[in-house]
Amino acid sequence: MSSHSRDDSPPSTEKNITTSDSKYVEATDAGEAIVSKDGETLAIIDPKAERALVWKFDLRILPVLAVMYLFNSLDKSNLGNAKTAGLEKTLSLKNHDYNVILSIFFIPYVLTAPFLGILGKKYGPNKVLPFMMFSFGCCTVLVTAVFNFSGLLAIRWFLGMAESAFFPLVIYYQTTYASLQSSIFKKLG
């Protein structure tokens, strides 16, 4: 039990944070305590254990996200490299065909991003992001099977769909555990 009075207001210290359900966080010698409106200590958060947990998150999630960003950027630059290697000649592209292939990517990219973002929030980015990675990896591999303009156009369309919500979901994924990190930085700062 905490040593403050049983009224509904938390004790007047600068480090108290009131939550929406009338609980508040109180700084103690053992760490931060979550205190109910009745003055009962519900939990004590150990700063060392919290730092260790955030470090574990950083070591497991950030390298995977960095590799995902790498593959995403390589995937976006593939068409430019293919043009340099003779894509227009190989597929017998005429006039503005290359520009159409470049541009068609952004139509589904813009149209499907909100829907995939909602799916990512509903089912969790930890499930949707790997599916998106698999999808745009398959599209990238399928580019090797393309022999004409329409095939490449179709692949670029589906590639735009597969990559559309990648960046928003990565940011959302990071915010799901960033609140834990920010509480540590508040304590250190």
Solvent accessible surface area in square Angstrom, and as a share of the most:
residue,aa,sasa,rsa
1,M,161,0.72
2,S,29,0.19
3,S,122,0.78
4,H,41,0.18
5,S,74,0.48
6,R,166,0.61
7,D,79,0.41
8,D,114,0.59
9,S,63,0.41
10,P,42,0.27
11,P,39,0.24
12,S,118,0.76
13,T,79,0.46
14,E,179,0.80
15,K,123,0.52
16,N,30,0.16
17,I,92,0.47
18,T,86,0.50
19,T,59,0.34
20,S,124,0.80
21,D,83,0.43
22,S,50,0.32
23,K,70,0.30
24,Y,7,0.03
25,V,23,0.13
26,E,24,0.11
27,A,50,0.39
28,T,55,0.32
29,D,161,0.83
30,A,62,0.48
31,G,10,0.09
32,E,33,0.15
33,A,2,0.01
34,I,48,0.25
35,V,0,0.00
36,S,18,0.11
37,K,102,0.43
38,D,76,0.39
39,G,6,0.05
40,E,90,0.40
41,T,43,0.25
42,L,85,0.42
43,A,46,0.36
44,I,97,0.49
45,I,55,0.28
46,D,67,0.35
47,P,30,0.19
48,K,152,0.64
49,A,58,0.45
50,E,12,0.05
51,R,95,0.35
52,A,62,0.48
53,L,78,0.39
54,V,13,0.08
55,W,159,0.56
56,K,101,0.43
57,F,63,0.26
58,D,30,0.16
59,L,100,0.50
60,R,162,0.59
61,I,27,0.14
62,L,71,0.35
63,P,70,0.44
64,V,87,0.50
65,L,4,0.02
66,A,59,0.46
67,V,73,0.42
68,M,16,0.07
69,Y,78,0.30
70,L,95,0.47
71,F,100,0.42
72,N,1,0.00
73,S,62,0.40
74,L,91,0.45
75,D,7,0.04
76,K,73,0.31
77,S,50,0.32
78,N,62,0.32
79,L,11,0.05
80,G,36,0.35
81,N,94,0.48
82,A,35,0.27
83,K,86,0.37
84,T,124,0.72
85,A,94,0.73
86,G,27,0.26
87,L,23,0.12
88,E,65,0.29
89,K,181,0.77
90,T,108,0.63
91,L,19,0.09
92,S,76,0.49
93,L,23,0.12
94,K,142,0.60
95,N,148,0.76
96,H,127,0.57
97,D,32,0.17
98,Y,20,0.08
99,N,81,0.41
100,V,65,0.37
101,I,0,0.00
102,L,66,0.33
103,S,65,0.42
104,I,31,0.16
105,F,5,0.02
106,F,114,0.48
107,I,84,0.43
108,P,1,0.01
109,Y,44,0.17
110,V,102,0.59
111,L,105,0.52
112,T,27,0.16
113,A,25,0.19
114,P,77,0.48
115,F,138,0.58
116,L,36,0.18
117,G,21,0.21
118,I,115,0.58
119,L,74,0.37
120,G,0,0.00
121,K,137,0.58
122,K,143,0.60
123,Y,117,0.45
124,G,16,0.15
125,P,8,0.05
126,N,85,0.44
127,K,134,0.57
128,V,15,0.08
129,L,3,0.02
130,P,73,0.46
131,F,134,0.56
132,M,4,0.02
133,M,36,0.16
134,F,141,0.59
135,S,27,0.17
136,F,5,0.02
137,G,31,0.29
138,C,49,0.30
139,C,14,0.09
140,T,39,0.23
141,V,103,0.59
142,L,92,0.46
143,V,55,0.31
144,T,114,0.66
145,A,60,0.47
146,V,21,0.12
147,F,172,0.71
148,N,79,0.40
149,F,57,0.24
150,S,68,0.44
151,G,24,0.23
152,L,1,0.01
153,L,44,0.22
154,A,47,0.36
155,I,22,0.11
156,R,15,0.06
157,W,80,0.28
158,F,109,0.45
159,L,5,0.03
160,G,0,0.00
161,M,67,0.30
162,A,10,0.08
163,E,1,0.00
164,S,3,0.02
165,A,0,0.00
166,F,0,0.00
167,F,71,0.30
168,P,70,0.44
169,L,3,0.02
170,V,0,0.00
171,I,103,0.52
172,Y,72,0.28
173,Y,47,0.18
174,Q,59,0.26
175,T,76,0.44
176,T,76,0.44
177,Y,17,0.07
178,A,36,0.28
179,S,80,0.52
180,L,47,0.23
181,Q,33,0.15
182,S,48,0.31
183,S,31,0.20
184,I,10,0.05
185,F,132,0.55
186,K,140,0.59
187,K,53,0.22
188,L,109,0.54
189,G,100,0.96
